[in-house]
Structure formats: C-alpha cells, structure tokens
Amino acid sequence: MTTASNPKLDAIFAALADPTRRAILTMLLEDDMAVTDVAEPFQMSLAAVSKHLGILSNAGLIAQEKRGRVKWCKLEPDGMRAAMTWIQSFGQLDCIDLDALERFVETELSDPPSSCL
C-alpha cells in the first residue's frame, strides 16, 4: 500500500507520539506557561524540555514567544486540525484506540522505510 507523504501531519503525529509532549500539551490546556514552569514537573534538564517544546512548536501545536526575559508557551488553537481531519476521514468510528494509534505511529517512525525491488 502506497501512501502520500504529508510532512505537516507527520510532524503532528511524531510530536504526539511522546508521552512527555502529550503531558506538556495537557498542561498548556489550562493557560500559557513560562518554559521554566513547563519544565518544573519533569525530571529532566531544561535543555531537554526545550527540545520537546521545539518539536511541539515545529509541528504547529504550540507557539513560543518572549515576554521580557521570559519565554512563554501557549497552545495553537488550530494546531491539531490536520490530525483531526485525517482521523475523521476514516468515517464514523465508535471507539478510537489512541494507545494503538500511538504504537502504530511509534512503529512507523522507528522503522526505516523498505525499498521496493
């Protein structure tokens, strides 16, 4: 089965495949947050959290802006629109197994593409 590549959709699902990034998105549902506040609940360096934020930003799921000396993060309201449209294209589904979707995305991202002979 051949599928057309959609870099925007690929970036969104790659960003959503990581549990830390999903947790960050959940935190940002409440309100805009400073990067240091986003990093607080995670046991990782600020640099590691910044990499996660960069991936979310590159996928269009969040925006980052500097206010004074503080860098702030906020959700992009239309960031997941492409993913939602893609999921809805499968029709009316009674139950979507998001865990299975996550495993599928992780598998697709970790396996090198096979070449056709």
Backbone bond lengths (Angstrom), bond angles and torsions (degrees), N, CA, C in turn:
res aa  C-N    CA-C-N  psi(-1)  N-CA   C-N-CA  omega(-1)  CA-C   N-CA-C  phi
1 M - - - 1.450 - - 1.520 108.71 -
2 T 1.300 116.78 126.94 1.451 121.98 179.71 1.522 109.21 -100.85
3 T 1.324 115.80 134.43 1.454 120.09 178.25 1.510 109.31 -123.11
4 A 1.315 115.54 145.82 1.454 120.76 177.83 1.521 108.64 -77.74
5 S 1.319 115.56 139.83 1.454 119.99 178.64 1.521 110.14 -79.10
6 N 1.315 116.34 137.29 1.453 122.53 176.82 1.528 106.31 -130.75
7 P 1.336 117.62 95.31 1.471 120.54 -174.56 1.525 114.22 -56.30
8 K 1.328 117.89 -37.26 1.466 120.24 179.59 1.523 110.62 -65.10
9 L 1.312 116.48 -46.65 1.460 121.61 178.64 1.528 110.76 -64.57
10 D 1.334 116.76 -41.32 1.467 120.79 177.80 1.529 110.89 -59.79
11 A 1.333 116.66 -42.22 1.470 120.87 -179.59 1.530 111.20 -66.01
12 I 1.313 116.83 -39.18 1.469 120.30 179.49 1.525 110.31 -64.10
13 F 1.328 116.99 -50.36 1.462 119.49 -178.18 1.525 111.75 -67.79
14 A 1.318 118.06 -33.93 1.467 120.29 175.86 1.523 109.98 -63.89
15 A 1.333 116.52 -41.25 1.466 120.51 178.52 1.526 110.54 -65.44
16 L 1.311 117.30 -40.92 1.466 121.32 -178.14 1.525 113.05 -74.81
17 A 1.324 117.95 -14.42 1.467 120.91 -177.29 1.518 112.68 -70.67
18 D 1.317 117.29 -18.58 1.463 120.16 -176.45 1.526 111.45 -97.01
19 P 1.341 118.40 129.46 1.465 120.47 -178.13 1.534 113.85 -64.12
20 T 1.318 117.52 -31.62 1.469 119.49 177.38 1.516 110.72 -65.14
21 R 1.316 116.66 -42.35 1.469 119.85 -179.77 1.525 111.10 -68.46
22 R 1.336 116.98 -35.99 1.466 118.75 175.92 1.526 110.44 -65.40
23 A 1.330 117.21 -38.53 1.469 120.74 177.64 1.528 110.39 -63.97
24 I 1.317 116.88 -39.92 1.465 120.42 177.97 1.526 110.32 -62.15
25 L 1.321 117.11 -44.73 1.465 120.23 178.34 1.524 111.10 -60.13
26 T 1.325 116.56 -40.40 1.459 120.56 178.53 1.525 110.74 -63.04
27 M 1.317 116.93 -41.29 1.461 121.06 177.74 1.529 110.91 -62.04
28 L 1.326 116.41 -39.49 1.461 120.55 -177.14 1.527 112.72 -75.92
29 L 1.329 117.38 -9.23 1.470 120.12 173.52 1.523 110.45 -62.33
30 E 1.329 116.11 -32.52 1.464 121.48 -177.85 1.522 112.35 -70.23
31 D 1.338 116.53 -49.00 1.464 120.85 -175.19 1.522 108.87 -174.82
32 D 1.330 116.12 168.32 1.456 121.05 172.22 1.522 108.31 -60.83
33 M 1.323 116.43 149.00 1.460 120.39 -179.28 1.518 110.84 -139.39
34 A 1.326 115.43 146.25 1.456 120.89 171.52 1.526 108.34 -70.25
35 V 1.320 116.41 149.91 1.463 120.84 -179.17 1.526 110.79 -55.96
36 T 1.309 117.70 -41.13 1.465 120.06 -179.88 1.527 111.65 -63.79
37 D 1.329 117.57 -34.17 1.467 120.94 176.72 1.520 111.43 -71.29
38 V 1.332 116.39 -36.23 1.463 120.28 176.18 1.524 109.51 -63.04
39 A 1.321 116.84 -40.24 1.466 121.62 -175.43 1.527 113.14 -73.39
40 E 1.320 117.13 -24.28 1.469 121.60 -171.89 1.525 115.42 -50.86
41 P 1.341 120.67 -48.33 1.466 118.64 -175.31 1.533 114.82 -76.77
42 F 1.317 117.97 -6.65 1.465 120.79 -175.61 1.524 110.42 -99.39
43 Q 1.310 115.76 141.70 1.462 120.66 177.71 1.522 108.74 -93.28
44 M 1.324 114.35 68.25 1.464 121.59 177.43 1.518 107.42 -151.98
45 S 1.300 115.50 166.21 1.458 120.05 -177.72 1.529 110.93 -69.56
46 L 1.309 115.05 159.86 1.461 120.43 175.97 1.528 110.08 -62.05
47 A 1.328 116.43 -34.84 1.471 120.42 177.70 1.525 111.09 -63.07
48 A 1.330 117.31 -40.25 1.471 120.78 178.98 1.525 110.60 -65.77
49 V 1.330 116.92 -42.83 1.465 120.15 177.56 1.529 109.54 -63.51
50 S 1.314 117.10 -39.44 1.470 120.61 178.67 1.523 111.69 -61.55
51 K 1.329 116.81 -35.74 1.475 119.83 176.23 1.526 110.39 -64.71
52 H 1.332 116.60 -42.84 1.467 119.83 176.96 1.534 110.17 -60.73
53 L 1.325 116.59 -43.16 1.464 120.58 179.47 1.521 111.15 -63.68
54 G 1.322 116.95 -36.97 1.461 120.72 177.16 1.520 111.85 -63.09
55 I 1.315 116.62 -40.52 1.473 120.97 178.36 1.521 110.12 -65.02
56 L 1.335 116.57 -43.95 1.467 120.03 178.03 1.527 110.84 -63.59
57 S 1.313 116.30 -38.90 1.465 120.86 179.39 1.523 110.95 -67.62
58 N 1.332 117.23 -44.86 1.471 121.25 179.30 1.527 111.81 -62.94
59 A 1.326 116.29 -29.27 1.469 120.66 177.99 1.529 111.59 -80.62
60 G 1.328 116.81 -8.13 1.462 120.36 179.50 1.517 113.54 82.67
61 L 1.336 117.20 13.66 1.460 120.58 -177.92 1.525 112.70 -86.35
62 I 1.328 116.45 -26.73 1.466 120.85 176.09 1.519 109.25 -134.95
63 A 1.312 115.01 164.10 1.466 121.92 171.83 1.520 106.96 -121.68
64 Q 1.310 115.96 147.50 1.459 121.35 176.54 1.524 108.21 -122.54
65 E 1.319 115.55 138.30 1.455 119.65 177.48 1.516 109.74 -144.06
66 K 1.306 114.68 150.74 1.450 120.21 179.67 1.521 108.86 -95.01
67 R 1.323 116.06 126.82 1.463 123.05 175.70 1.523 106.24 -120.79
68 G 1.312 115.27 103.73 1.459 118.78 -173.40 1.510 108.71 68.47
69 R 1.328 116.34 -125.46 1.465 120.46 178.85 1.523 112.32 -99.44
70 V 1.315 116.66 5.19 1.468 121.19 -175.24 1.525 110.11 -109.54
71 K 1.334 116.04 133.43 1.462 121.63 175.92 1.518 108.67 -92.65
72 W 1.335 117.16 126.61 1.460 123.58 -177.10 1.521 110.44 -111.33
73 C 1.321 114.99 151.58 1.462 122.64 177.84 1.520 108.99 -121.85
74 K 1.322 115.42 142.74 1.465 120.15 174.66 1.517 109.07 -145.76
75 L 1.323 115.54 152.46 1.462 120.20 177.16 1.517 110.03 -67.43
76 E 1.313 115.46 144.62 1.464 121.01 171.08 1.523 106.40 -93.05
77 P 1.329 117.66 117.88 1.474 120.11 -173.14 1.526 114.54 -56.94
78 D 1.314 117.69 -35.03 1.467 119.87 -177.92 1.528 112.79 -100.29
79 G 1.326 116.70 11.93 1.454 120.76 -174.22 1.516 115.05 -59.33
80 M 1.310 117.61 -35.12 1.465 120.34 -176.97 1.528 113.24 -97.96
81 R 1.312 116.37 5.95 1.469 119.53 -176.60 1.530 112.42 -56.33
82 A 1.329 118.38 -43.78 1.465 121.12 -178.58 1.526 110.73 -63.02
83 A 1.343 116.82 -40.61 1.467 120.03 179.24 1.522 110.94 -67.96
84 M 1.321 116.87 -42.18 1.468 120.17 179.39 1.530 110.63 -63.83
85 T 1.309 116.93 -40.94 1.468 121.09 178.19 1.519 110.07 -62.50
86 W 1.325 116.42 -43.60 1.463 120.72 179.55 1.524 110.63 -62.50
87 I 1.323 117.24 -46.33 1.469 121.15 179.81 1.528 110.28 -62.86
88 Q 1.326 116.72 -43.37 1.468 120.14 -178.83 1.522 112.27 -67.29
89 S 1.338 117.50 -20.51 1.461 119.91 -179.84 1.526 112.17 -66.46
90 F 1.318 117.40 -14.43 1.451 120.82 178.10 1.518 112.28 -81.79
91 G 1.310 116.06 0.65 1.449 120.11 176.96 1.501 112.33 93.41
92 Q 1.284 114.33 -170.26 1.461 121.96 -177.37 1.522 108.29 -75.92
93 L 1.332 115.96 108.25 1.454 120.52 178.59 1.522 108.54 -106.50
94 D 1.333 116.41 131.54 1.459 119.99 179.76 1.521 111.22 -66.45
95 C 1.312 116.22 -43.99 1.460 119.66 -176.07 1.516 108.39 -144.27
96 I 1.300 116.56 125.52 1.448 120.96 177.10 1.522 107.50 -100.58
97 D 1.300 116.24 123.52 1.464 121.61 178.36 1.528 107.66 -86.80
98 L 1.333 116.49 93.06 1.454 120.91 -176.70 1.524 112.00 -66.69
99 D 1.320 117.74 -28.89 1.462 120.03 175.95 1.519 110.50 -64.62
100 A 1.333 116.27 -41.71 1.462 120.03 177.89 1.526 110.23 -66.33
101 L 1.327 116.89 -38.46 1.461 120.67 177.32 1.527 110.01 -62.62
102 E 1.331 116.91 -41.99 1.463 121.03 178.12 1.531 110.71 -61.41
103 R 1.344 116.83 -46.30 1.464 120.18 179.22 1.525 110.69 -60.90
104 F 1.329 117.18 -40.75 1.460 121.66 178.90 1.528 110.61 -61.82
105 V 1.328 116.75 -47.46 1.462 120.87 -179.18 1.523 110.38 -62.53
106 E 1.328 117.01 -44.34 1.466 120.32 178.99 1.523 110.97 -61.27
107 T 1.334 117.17 -40.82 1.460 121.28 178.68 1.517 110.86 -64.48
108 E 1.320 116.00 -44.59 1.459 120.58 -179.43 1.525 111.50 -63.80
109 L 1.319 116.84 -36.83 1.457 120.63 -178.17 1.521 112.53 -78.47
110 S 1.330 117.60 -25.43 1.464 119.58 -176.50 1.519 112.88 -91.84
111 D 1.318 118.92 -23.91 1.451 121.78 -179.28 1.512 110.64 -87.37
112 P 1.353 117.04 128.84 1.455 118.52 175.63 1.519 110.00 -67.10
113 P 1.335 118.05 144.75 1.471 119.46 179.82 1.516 110.90 -63.32
114 S 1.330 115.64 140.50 1.462 119.30 177.79 1.519 108.55 -87.63
115 S 1.319 114.77 148.69 1.462 118.24 -179.20 1.523 109.37 -99.11
116 C 1.296 115.27 148.52 1.463 121.54 179.33 1.506 108.87 -90.09
117 L 1.314 116.61 142.74 1.464 120.54 178.20 1.473 110.86 -97.18
